[in-house]
């Protein structure tokens, strides 16, 4: 069985924001925070539109979107927004039926998070074409937090 490395990894996204140049001073933080909130709300609105009308994603190469998977993506987005995390640079359905979120920090570094099952996401961190980290987030049903695991729990 995999071990938990940290309790709530949404805070890890926030820590990466700071390391990658997100608003270092308070005068910019409020404005940037408002922009982040608007972007997260836009992401959540789109996920809700797909939840109410999964056929709206009309691409024959994509697996149909599962309502439960969309709900997990919405839960993740709300949690990340409430934790003050910067929003994804891009998001959308993945080829195999998951929901992907991608954050680019510059031309050489990005994070890719894909909701692959209900309450489970795979995270890959890439810098200069090299995979720096690959881990899983799992939703804790009791505390509704996201737990980091090195591999998915069975």
N, C-alpha and C positions, 0 to 999 in steps of 0.2 A: 504494500500500500504506500502511496506517495505521502510525503510529509509536507506540512504547511510551512512555508518560509516567512510569510507575513500575514497579518490578519485582514487588512483591507488594501488591496493593491491599487485601488483608484488613487490612493495617496501617492503611489509610485508614479503614476502619470503626472501628477502635480509636481513632484520632485524633478521629473525630467523636463517639465516646462521651464523650471528655474535654471537648470543646467544648460538649456538650449536657448536662453535669451528671452524668456517671457518677462514682460514688465518688471524691471528691477526697482523702480521707484513708485511711491504711493500716488503721485500725481497722474501717472499713466495707468496705474492699476485699476482705478475706478472706471475709466473709459474703456480699457481693454476688457474688464470684467463684464461690462454691459454689452460689448461686441460679442464676447464669448457666449453670453446668455442668449442673445438673439440668434447666433449661429446654431447653438444647441436646440433652441426652440424650433428652428427651421428643420433640423434633422429629425427631431421628434415628430413634428407635423407630417413630414413625408412618410415616416415609419407608420404613423397612425393612418394615413391615407392608404398605404399598402395593406394595413391590417383590415380596414373596412372593405377594401377592394383589391385582393391579391392579384387579380387578373390585369390590373393596371400596368403591371410589369410585363409588357408584351415582347418577349424575346424567346424564340423557339429553342435557342441554345441553353437557356436557363431552366433549372429544375423549378417546379412551382414552389412558391413561398408558403411555408407552414405558418399557421396562425400562432402556434406556441413558440416557434422560433422568432417570429416577429415580436411577440410579447417579451421574450428574453432580450432582444435587441433594444426595445423601448425601455425595459428595466435598466439595462446597462447605461443607456444614454441619460436617463434621469439621474442615476447614481453618479455618473461622471460629471454631469452638469452641477448637481448639488454639492459635489466635492470641490468645485472650482477648477476642474480640469479644462484645458484648452480643447476646443472642438476638433473633430476630424477635418482634414483637408479635403477628403473625399469619402463617400460611403455608398453602398449599394448592394444589391444581391450578388452573390458569387455564383459561379457556374454550377456548383454542386448543391445549391439550395440554401446555403448559409447567407449571413449578412456580414459584410466586411466594412470595417472602419479603418481609414489610413490617415496617419498624421505625418506630414513632411516638415522637417525642421529646417532643411536647407537642401541643396542639390545632391548631397551625399548621404543624408540620414533620414530614416523613416521608421515608423512603427506600423505594423499591420496587425489588427485584431479582427478575428473572424468568429462570430457566434456560429458554432458548428452543431450544437445540440441544445436542447432546452437547459438553460442555466450553465452552459459550458462554452468557453471561448479559448481559442489558441492565439497566442501573441508571439510575433516575430519582430525582433529589433535588428535593423540592418544599418550599417554605416560603411560607406565607401565600398559597397558591393559585398561586404562580409557580414554573415549572420553573427551578431554579438550575443543574442539571447533568443531562446525559444522556450516558452513555458505556457502553462494553462491557467486560466481563471475559472473558478467554479463558484456558482452562487450558493451561499450558505442559506438554506431554507429557514433556519431558526432566527438568524440575525440579519438576513437579507443583505449581507455584505458579500464581496467577491474575494475568494481566497486564492492565493497563488499556489500552484503545484508544479513540480518539475515534469510530471507526466499525468495524464488523466487518470482519475480514480476509476477503479473497475466497477 
